[in-house]
């Protein structure tokens, strides 16, 4: 839950960094990735998050949130563990440490 709240704080940053020619597709996938968990099929959310991860110019904290949402929505436990560990590497907010550790515990044990 804390991850989802923190994601809202960075939404405006992501909205202003999308290249104009791919903006519609990025906005659509961003909306699905960040807001689709529990509302849309896991495969749909996973595909949207994967698109955003693949299209990212660099891996940073914003990309970490895409990994987190993919780990939450995906049914591939091995991939989820890998994603959760990537979240720990990319998201450095100390307020999210327990939440990230919970994501790792859920997906890597």
C-alpha positions as CSV (number, residue, x, y, z in Angstrom):
1,X,0.0,0.0,0.0
2,X,2.8,2.4,0.8
3,X,4.3,1.8,-2.6
4,X,1.1,2.7,-4.3
5,X,0.9,6.0,-2.3
6,X,4.5,6.8,-3.1
7,X,3.7,6.1,-6.8
8,X,1.1,8.9,-6.9
9,X,3.8,11.4,-5.8
10,X,6.0,10.6,-8.8
11,X,3.2,10.5,-11.4
12,X,3.6,14.1,-12.4
13,X,7.3,13.6,-13.0
14,X,6.7,10.6,-15.3
15,X,4.0,12.5,-17.2
16,X,6.4,15.2,-18.2
17,X,9.3,12.9,-19.2
18,X,7.5,10.9,-21.9
19,X,8.6,11.5,-25.5
20,X,5.9,13.2,-27.6
21,X,5.6,10.5,-30.3
22,X,5.1,7.7,-27.9
23,X,3.2,9.6,-25.3
24,X,-0.2,8.1,-25.8
25,X,1.1,4.5,-25.5
26,X,3.2,5.4,-22.5
27,X,0.3,7.1,-20.8
28,X,-2.0,4.1,-21.5
29,X,0.6,1.6,-20.2
30,X,1.4,3.8,-17.2
31,X,-2.3,4.0,-16.3
32,X,-2.7,0.2,-16.6
33,X,0.6,-0.6,-14.8
34,X,0.1,1.8,-11.9
35,X,-3.7,1.5,-11.5
36,X,-4.7,-1.8,-12.9
37,X,-3.7,-4.2,-10.1
38,X,-6.8,-5.9,-8.7
39,X,-8.9,-4.3,-11.4
40,X,-7.6,-5.8,-14.6
41,X,-6.2,-9.3,-15.4
42,X,-2.7,-9.8,-14.1
43,X,-1.4,-10.5,-17.6
44,X,-2.6,-7.1,-18.8
45,X,-1.0,-5.3,-15.9
46,X,2.2,-7.3,-16.3
47,X,2.4,-6.5,-20.0
48,X,1.9,-2.8,-19.4
49,X,4.6,-2.7,-16.7
50,X,7.0,-4.7,-18.9
51,X,6.4,-2.2,-21.7
52,X,7.3,0.7,-19.4
53,X,10.4,-1.1,-18.0
54,X,11.6,-2.0,-21.6
55,X,11.0,1.6,-22.8
56,X,12.8,3.3,-19.9
57,X,15.9,5.1,-21.0
58,X,17.5,4.5,-17.6
59,X,16.7,2.4,-14.5
60,X,15.9,4.6,-11.6
61,X,13.4,5.0,-8.7
62,X,10.5,5.5,-11.1
63,X,11.4,2.3,-13.0
64,X,11.5,0.6,-9.6
65,X,7.8,1.3,-9.1
66,X,7.1,-0.4,-12.4
67,X,9.0,-3.4,-11.2
68,X,7.0,-3.4,-8.0
69,X,3.7,-3.3,-9.7
70,X,4.8,-6.1,-12.1
71,X,5.8,-8.2,-9.1
72,X,2.4,-7.6,-7.5
73,X,0.4,-8.4,-10.6
74,X,2.4,-11.2,-12.2
75,X,1.8,-14.9,-11.6
76,X,5.4,-16.0,-12.4
77,X,6.9,-16.4,-9.0
78,X,10.5,-16.6,-10.2
79,X,10.1,-13.3,-12.2
80,X,8.3,-11.8,-9.2
81,X,11.3,-12.5,-7.0
82,X,13.7,-11.0,-9.5
83,X,11.5,-7.9,-9.8
84,X,11.2,-7.6,-6.0
85,X,15.0,-7.6,-5.6
86,X,15.2,-5.0,-8.4
87,X,12.7,-2.9,-6.4
88,X,15.1,-3.0,-3.4
89,X,18.0,-1.9,-5.6
90,X,16.1,1.0,-7.3
91,X,13.8,2.4,-4.6
92,X,15.8,4.0,-1.8
93,X,13.1,5.7,0.2
94,X,13.7,4.5,3.8
95,X,9.9,4.8,4.5
96,X,9.3,2.0,2.0
97,X,12.0,-0.4,3.4
98,X,9.4,-2.6,5.3
99,X,7.1,-2.6,2.3
100,X,9.9,-3.6,0.0
101,X,11.1,-6.3,2.4
102,X,7.5,-7.6,2.5
103,X,7.4,-7.8,-1.3
104,X,10.7,-9.7,-1.3
105,X,9.4,-12.1,1.5
106,X,6.2,-12.7,-0.4
107,X,7.9,-13.4,-3.7
108,X,11.3,-14.9,-2.9
109,X,10.6,-17.5,-0.1
